[in-house]
């Protein structure tokens, strides 16, 4: 199970998650260097 610990505003946040699916990146995502999701990207 992937985990992360982040310090933010004097608080420690702990995250734990389960990866349920993996897909290949699209050509557009590869060229931009980040994921866009199923509704595209907005930046």
SETI-852459 format. One record per residue (C-alpha): residue number from 1; residue in three letters; x, y, z. Coordinates in Angstrom, 2 decimals, m for minus. Layout:
N
i NUM | aa ala | x X | y Y | z Z .
...
# end
This chain:
43
i 1 | aa unk | x 0.00 | y 0.00 | z 0.00 .
i 2 | aa unk | x 1.53 | y 3.37 | z m1.01 .
i 3 | aa unk | x 1.83 | y 5.86 | z 1.84 .
i 4 | aa unk | x 2.96 | y 9.47 | z 2.23 .
i 5 | aa unk | x 3.58 | y 11.81 | z 5.15 .
i 6 | aa unk | x 3.39 | y 15.57 | z 4.50 .
i 7 | aa unk | x 4.04 | y 18.51 | z 6.86 .
i 8 | aa unk | x 1.72 | y 21.42 | z 6.11 .
i 9 | aa unk | x 0.90 | y 24.49 | z 8.21 .
i 10 | aa unk | x 2.34 | y 22.89 | z 11.32 .
i 11 | aa unk | x 0.30 | y 19.71 | z 10.90 .
i 12 | aa unk | x 1.42 | y 16.26 | z 9.83 .
i 13 | aa unk | x m0.89 | y 14.62 | z 7.31 .
i 14 | aa unk | x m0.68 | y 10.86 | z 6.72 .
i 15 | aa unk | x m2.09 | y 9.34 | z 3.55 .
i 16 | aa unk | x m2.54 | y 5.67 | z 2.65 .
i 17 | aa unk | x m4.11 | y 4.47 | z m0.57 .
i 18 | aa unk | x m4.77 | y 1.45 | z m2.73 .
i 19 | aa unk | x m4.07 | y 1.57 | z m6.47 .
i 20 | aa unk | x m7.11 | y 0.06 | z m8.19 .
i 21 | aa unk | x m6.21 | y 0.64 | z m11.86 .
i 22 | aa unk | x m3.29 | y 1.65 | z m14.04 .
i 23 | aa unk | x m3.37 | y 2.87 | z m17.64 .
i 24 | aa unk | x m0.80 | y 3.97 | z m20.18 .
i 25 | aa unk | x m0.26 | y 7.72 | z m20.54 .
i 26 | aa unk | x m1.60 | y 9.39 | z m23.68 .
i 27 | aa unk | x 0.79 | y 11.08 | z m26.09 .
i 28 | aa unk | x m0.52 | y 14.48 | z m24.90 .
i 29 | aa unk | x 0.12 | y 13.58 | z m21.24 .
i 30 | aa unk | x 3.63 | y 12.42 | z m22.11 .
i 31 | aa unk | x 4.38 | y 15.68 | z m23.92 .
i 32 | aa unk | x 3.00 | y 17.78 | z m21.03 .
i 33 | aa unk | x 4.65 | y 15.64 | z m18.33 .
i 34 | aa unk | x 1.52 | y 15.15 | z m16.20 .
i 35 | aa unk | x m1.82 | y 13.34 | z m16.14 .
i 36 | aa unk | x m4.93 | y 14.98 | z m17.58 .
i 37 | aa unk | x m7.73 | y 12.68 | z m16.42 .
i 38 | aa unk | x m10.88 | y 11.73 | z m18.30 .
i 39 | aa unk | x m12.11 | y 15.34 | z m18.67 .
i 40 | aa unk | x m8.91 | y 16.76 | z m20.17 .
i 41 | aa unk | x m6.79 | y 19.40 | z m18.49 .
i 42 | aa unk | x m7.34 | y 23.00 | z m17.44 .
i 43 | aa unk | x m4.23 | y 25.15 | z m17.07 .
# end
